[in-house]
Amino acid sequence: MEDITKYRDYVKRSAEASVRNAESLQELMRFEAKMKGSLSLENKLLAKAYYADATEIRTEADWRDFGIGVFDKSHPIHQLFCREVGGEEEIQIMYDIDATNALAYDFEQFTDPGFFADRLLLMHPCPIKFFETEKMGGDKVRYSPEDGVIYATNGIRDDTELCQLFLKEYAHFYLHEYDTQLAEREVSNEAIEADESEDYDRKARGLEAHAVMYALCVRHGLETPNMDKVQVSAALTPEDILQILMGIDYAIYRITQLIEDIGNRRERRESCYFREKEHSQSARQ
């Protein structure tokens, strides 16, 4: 059996490098933005290392189940997996959709930010309450972890700004949800007492929320926010970094579920798989 330690060590080093500065975090978010499926954070980091152009990966057997053949095996992607819950980790080989005869599909693109804004407001993850500007203390949109409500002003006229602001607050909502689930798991494992879980600190989680907003803007073709001013703490431990990235990954996944209609997306994806693309030798060179 292949040694798993080297893969785990790489994941840790890659995670640390990804939050070294705003540029490295931006690079990871751009990769996250194009990845489809439900890979774990660890496997996304491995996929990025093995094939930076990957967008959707499966084992050869899984592709075959869709009637798809793998024609180019020059970029095998190593992934961690367990055959059963709690079992030993192993390595399995996967291939990107680019190595098959399936035609890749894109995430839904919103050339009109107003239409995207309508989608966000229609499929909100928690209650939204609108107020006049002076009642918001200077914030245009703000998630309140105390009551699980997003408060917003009535005066946001720019659709792009509205999309970015609401994506960021949706990110805060799901980061809070992620923290709550993590704390509940620790309580169930008797790692901590139930009343020892910390309150959600919205200000301290600004880095993660901004990264989520950036990735989703890239994913859906919207104007991207500035990442240059993102401050990454030098005091973060490797465990802190992994938790940060896993929280970001979770929030992106959950917001994407809101944005896209899951049934239509799957139907569209499977129909795309069966539209074969050309695989000439010259195209591969």
C-alpha positions in Angstrom: 0.0 0.0 0.0 1.3 3.4 -0.9 2.6 5.7 1.9 -0.1 8.2 2.6 2.2 10.4 4.8 3.8 12.2 1.9 0.4 13.2 0.5 -0.8 14.4 3.9 2.5 16.4 4.3 2.0 17.9 0.9 -1.6 19.0 1.7 -0.4 20.7 4.8 2.5 22.5 2.9 0.2 23.5 0.1 -2.5 24.8 2.5 0.1 27.0 4.2 1.5 28.3 0.9 -2.1 29.1 -0.3 -2.6 31.7 2.5 0.9 33.2 2.6 -0.4 36.3 0.9 -3.3 37.7 -1.0 -1.9 36.6 -4.4 -1.5 32.9 -3.4 -5.0 32.9 -1.9 -6.4 34.5 -5.0 -4.7 31.7 -7.1 -6.3 29.0 -5.0 -9.7 30.7 -5.2 -9.5 30.9 -9.0 -8.8 27.1 -9.1 -11.7 26.5 -6.6 -14.0 28.6 -8.8 -13.7 26.3 -11.8 -13.7 22.9 -9.9 -16.9 20.9 -10.1 -18.1 18.0 -8.0 -17.8 17.5 -4.3 -14.1 16.9 -3.7 -12.7 17.5 -0.2 -10.4 20.4 0.3 -7.4 18.0 0.6 -8.2 16.4 -2.7 -8.6 19.8 -4.4 -5.2 20.8 -3.3 -3.8 17.5 -4.6 -5.7 18.0 -7.9 -4.2 21.4 -8.3 -0.7 20.0 -7.9 -1.2 17.2 -10.4 -3.1 19.1 -13.0 -3.6 22.8 -12.6 -6.1 22.9 -15.5 -8.5 20.4 -13.9 -12.1 21.2 -13.7 -13.9 17.9 -13.0 -12.2 14.6 -12.1 -13.3 11.0 -11.7 -11.8 7.6 -11.8 -11.7 5.8 -15.1 -14.4 3.4 -13.9 -16.7 6.3 -12.9 -16.3 7.9 -16.3 -17.0 4.5 -17.9 -20.3 4.4 -15.9 -21.4 7.5 -17.9 -20.4 5.8 -21.2 -17.2 8.0 -21.3 -13.8 6.8 -22.3 -10.5 8.1 -20.9 -8.2 8.7 -23.9 -5.3 10.6 -22.4 -3.6 9.2 -19.4 -0.7 11.6 -19.3 -2.1 13.5 -16.4 -3.1 11.0 -13.7 -4.4 12.8 -10.6 -3.8 11.1 -7.2 -6.6 11.4 -4.7 -7.1 10.3 -1.1 -10.0 8.1 -0.3 -11.4 5.6 2.2 -13.3 2.5 1.2 -15.5 2.8 4.3 -16.1 5.3 7.0 -13.2 5.2 9.5 -11.2 3.0 7.3 -7.6 3.4 6.2 -6.8 6.0 3.6 -5.7 4.9 0.2 -4.7 6.5 -3.1 -6.9 6.3 -6.2 -6.1 7.6 -9.7 -8.5 10.0 -11.3 -8.6 11.8 -14.7 -9.9 15.2 -15.6 -12.8 15.6 -18.1 -10.3 17.1 -20.5 -8.7 13.6 -20.8 -12.1 12.1 -21.9 -14.4 12.2 -24.9 -16.9 14.3 -22.9 -17.5 17.9 -23.6 -16.8 20.1 -20.5 -19.6 22.4 -19.3 -19.3 25.7 -17.5 -21.0 27.0 -14.4 -23.9 29.2 -15.1 -22.7 32.7 -16.2 -24.5 35.9 -15.4 -23.5 38.6 -17.8 -26.3 40.8 -16.2 -25.4 41.4 -12.6 -29.0 42.5 -12.0 -30.3 39.1 -12.9 -27.7 37.5 -10.6 -28.8 39.9 -7.8 -32.4 38.8 -8.3 -31.3 35.2 -8.0 -29.4 35.9 -4.8 -32.3 37.8 -3.1 -34.8 35.1 -4.2 -32.8 32.2 -2.8 -31.4 33.7 0.4 -30.2 31.3 3.1 -31.7 33.2 6.0 -34.1 36.1 6.6 -33.2 39.5 5.1 -34.5 42.7 6.6 -34.2 46.0 4.9 -33.7 49.3 6.7 -32.8 52.9 5.9 -29.1 53.7 5.7 -28.8 55.6 9.0 -30.0 52.5 10.9 -27.2 50.3 9.6 -24.3 52.1 11.3 -22.5 52.6 8.0 -22.7 49.1 6.7 -24.8 48.5 3.6 -25.3 44.8 4.3 -24.5 42.9 7.5 -25.1 39.4 8.7 -26.0 39.2 12.4 -24.8 35.9 14.0 -26.9 36.7 17.1 -30.2 36.4 15.4 -29.3 34.7 12.1 -30.6 37.6 10.0 -29.0 39.6 7.2 -29.7 43.4 7.5 -29.5 45.5 4.4 -30.1 49.1 3.3 -32.6 50.1 0.7 -30.1 52.3 -1.1 -27.9 50.0 -3.0 -28.3 51.0 -6.6 -25.3 49.3 -8.2 -26.1 45.7 -9.1 -22.5 44.5 -9.0 -21.9 46.0 -5.6 -25.2 44.4 -4.4 -24.1 41.0 -5.6 -20.6 41.3 -4.0 -22.0 42.5 -0.7 -24.7 39.8 -0.4 -22.3 37.0 -1.4 -20.0 38.1 1.3 -22.8 38.1 3.9 -24.0 34.7 2.7 -20.5 33.6 3.2 -20.6 34.8 6.8 -23.9 32.9 7.3 -22.4 29.6 6.0 -19.1 30.1 7.8 -21.1 30.5 11.0 -23.0 27.3 10.1 -19.7 25.5 9.5 -18.4 26.6 12.9 -21.6 25.4 14.6 -21.5 22.0 13.0 -17.8 21.7 13.9 -18.5 22.6 17.5 -21.4 20.1 17.6 -19.2 17.3 16.4 -16.6 18.2 19.0 -19.3 18.2 21.7 -20.6 14.8 20.5 -17.1 13.4 20.7 -16.8 14.9 24.3 -13.8 17.0 23.2 -15.4 20.1 24.7 -18.4 21.1 26.8 -21.3 22.5 24.9 -21.0 25.9 26.5 -17.4 26.3 25.6 -17.9 26.9 21.8 -17.0 30.4 20.9 -19.3 32.9 19.4 -19.0 33.7 15.7 -16.7 36.7 15.2 -17.8 38.3 11.9 -14.9 40.8 11.8 -12.3 38.2 12.4 -13.7 36.1 9.5 -13.5 38.8 7.0 -10.7 37.1 5.1 -12.7 33.9 4.5 -15.9 35.8 3.5 -13.9 37.9 1.1 -12.3 34.8 -0.5 -15.7 33.1 -0.9 -17.1 36.2 -2.6 -14.1 36.4 -4.9 -14.3 32.7 -5.9 -18.1 32.9 -6.6 -17.7 36.1 -8.7 -15.0 34.3 -10.8 -17.2 31.2 -11.1 -20.3 33.0 -12.4 -18.6 35.6 -14.6 -19.1 38.7 -12.4 -16.7 41.5 -11.8 -14.3 40.4 -9.2 -13.6 42.3 -6.0 -10.1 43.6 -5.1 -8.0 41.0 -3.3 -4.9 43.2 -2.8 -6.1 44.5 0.6 -6.7 41.1 2.1 -4.6 40.7 5.2 -3.3 37.2 6.1 -2.2 36.7 9.7 1.4 35.4 10.1 0.4 33.9 13.4 -1.8 31.2 11.9 -0.9 27.6 12.8 -1.2 24.8 10.2 -4.4 23.6 11.9 -5.8 27.1 11.7 -5.0 27.3 8.0 -6.7 24.0 7.2 -9.8 25.0 9.2 -9.9 28.4 7.3 -9.7 26.7 3.9 -12.2 24.1 4.8 -14.7 26.7 5.9 -14.2 28.6 2.7 -14.7 25.4 0.7 -17.9 24.7 2.6 -19.3 28.2 2.1 -18.6 28.1 -1.6 -20.3 24.7 -2.0 -23.4 25.8 0.0 -23.8 29.1 -1.8 -23.4 27.4 -5.2 -26.3 25.1 -4.2 -28.4 28.2 -3.7 -27.4 29.8 -7.0 -28.0 26.8 -9.3 -31.0 24.6 -9.7 -29.5 21.2 -8.8 -31.9 19.1 -10.9 -31.4 21.1 -14.1 -27.7 21.3 -13.6 -27.3 17.5 -13.3 -29.5 17.0 -16.4 -27.5 19.5 -18.3 -24.2 17.9 -17.2 -25.1 14.4 -18.2 -26.3 15.5 -21.6 -23.0 17.3 -22.1 -21.1 14.1 -21.3 -22.6 12.3 -24.2 -21.7 15.1 -26.7 -18.4 13.7 -27.7 -15.5 16.0 -28.5 -12.8 15.4 -31.0 -9.7 13.7 -29.7 -7.1 13.9 -32.5 -3.5 13.2 -31.7 -2.5 16.6 -32.9 -4.9 18.3 -30.5 -3.3 16.6 -27.6 0.2 17.7 -28.6 
